[in-house]
Amino acid sequence: MPTYDYRCEACEHAVEYFQSMSEKPKKKCPKCGKSKLVRQLGTGAGILFKGSGFYQTDYRSDSYKKSASADKPASGSCGGDTKSCAANGGPCAN
């Protein structure tokens, strides 16, 4: 349920109401009691979808993917340390 902002045209009082989207707009000002309450138009809150396929990291840019793959050592590579690679049974053990 969204939060709606209201402002009274008579006394300029601002108030927020948590109401369902199908509920009719409020009319009566809680401060002055006059029927001059007007619902304000707002931009709303940002939406963050959660669940499979909706995470903001699911759709990375190509530049991010390239730099991430460059950071990973190549498979079968010893990373320059042939001594420990051979000792651990890596590809340099041959």
Secondary structure by P-SEA (a helix, b strand, c coil): cbbbbbbbccccccccccccccccccccccccccccbbbbbcccbbbbbbcccccccccccaaaaaaaaaacccccccccaaaaaaaacccccc
